[in-house]
Amino acid sequence: MRRLLVIVLLSLAALGVTLLVRLPRPAQQVGFTCDRQACWPVEPPAASVGAAFTTGAIDLTGDGVPETILREGESLRVLQGDVEIWRSDPAWRVVDVALGDPNDDGRYEILAALWKPDDTGTLTSHPFIIGHRGGTVKVIWGGSAVTHGIHEIALADVDGDGVEELIVLESARSGDGPDATARTLSVWDWHGWGFNLRWRSDPGRYRNLSLTEDDVIVVTVEK
């Protein structure tokens, strides 16, 4: 097959036929910096390309020894040493995870972005907080289904106020499922029993959410 293709191309060239090949344009990175009201684009500093969470460690119990957090496929596990102490519901599709203090209570927790079926079997997107309470790891806050599905998340103090904000890559249109391509970047504040939207970008083909050491948000823009 390859030899036949070469012969065809050489034959076309001999006849003076010019072939135009559309090459994919390389993706580019865009940075965003924020204050307490909004965010705006900046020239992105050198940053590694972000990737969905696979493994990390954080001290959920407060004993000074971090637990291991694993996202395997679309499931989530918590280990103490080699012992599994918590596993996500098999019906969940966990798409990303952030470790930190999402609810500003002074304790470390897991923030999971997940899709799960509703009563009709339709997948809906939720942010859940998993923490250690009463001697066990469990969901301590289960957010209601969001209008714009969540695909990637991060926690960082992007405005320098000493409190972590939630950064989200979400579906640009309400009701879009987990495979949606058009997305927006948004920043959210914890208000006591949920998250309030602070700022949302215009839609784009955003991927690979990451943060620099000084908490500049960086995303890849696919053309």
Rosetta blueprint (number, residue, H / E / L):
1 M L
2 R H
3 R H
4 L H
5 L H
6 V H
7 I H
8 V H
9 L H
10 L H
11 S H
12 L H
13 A H
14 A H
15 L L
16 G L
17 V L
18 T L
19 L L
20 L L
21 V L
22 R L
23 L L
24 P L
25 R L
26 P L
27 A L
28 Q E
29 Q E
30 V E
31 G E
32 F E
33 T E
34 C E
35 D L
36 R L
37 Q L
38 A L
39 C E
40 W E
41 P E
42 V E
43 E L
44 P L
45 P L
46 A L
47 A L
48 S L
49 V L
50 G L
51 A L
52 A L
53 F L
54 T L
55 T E
56 G E
57 A E
58 I E
59 D L
60 L L
61 T L
62 G L
63 D L
64 G L
65 V L
66 P L
67 E E
68 T E
69 I E
70 L E
71 R E
72 E E
73 G L
74 E L
75 S E
76 L E
77 R E
78 V E
79 L E
80 Q E
81 G L
82 D L
83 V E
84 E E
85 I E
86 W E
87 R E
88 S L
89 D L
90 P L
91 A L
92 W L
93 R E
94 V E
95 V E
96 D E
97 V E
98 A E
99 L E
100 G E
101 D L
102 P L
103 N L
104 D L
105 D L
106 G L
107 R L
108 Y L
109 E E
110 I E
111 L E
112 A E
113 A E
114 L E
115 W E
116 K E
117 P E
118 D L
119 D L
120 T L
121 G L
122 T L
123 L E
124 T E
125 S E
126 H E
127 P E
128 F E
129 I E
130 I E
131 G E
132 H E
133 R E
134 G L
135 G L
136 T E
137 V E
138 K E
139 V E
140 I E
141 W E
142 G E
143 G L
144 S L
145 A L
146 V L
147 T L
148 H L
149 G L
150 I E
151 H E
152 E E
153 I E
154 A E
155 L E
156 A E
157 D L
158 V L
159 D L
160 G L
161 D L
162 G L
163 V L
164 E L
165 E E
166 L E
167 I E
168 V E
169 L E
170 E E
171 S E
172 A L
173 R L
174 S L
175 G L
176 D L
177 G L
178 P L
179 D L
180 A L
181 T L
182 A L
183 R E
184 T E
185 L E
186 S E
187 V E
188 W E
189 D E
190 W E
191 H L
192 G L
193 W L
194 G L
195 F E
196 N E
197 L E
198 R E
199 W E
200 R E
201 S L
202 D L
203 P L
204 G E
205 R L
206 Y E
207 R E
208 N E
209 L E
210 S E
211 L E
212 T L
213 E L
214 D L
215 D L
216 V L
217 I E
218 V E
219 V E
220 T E
221 V E
222 E L
223 K L
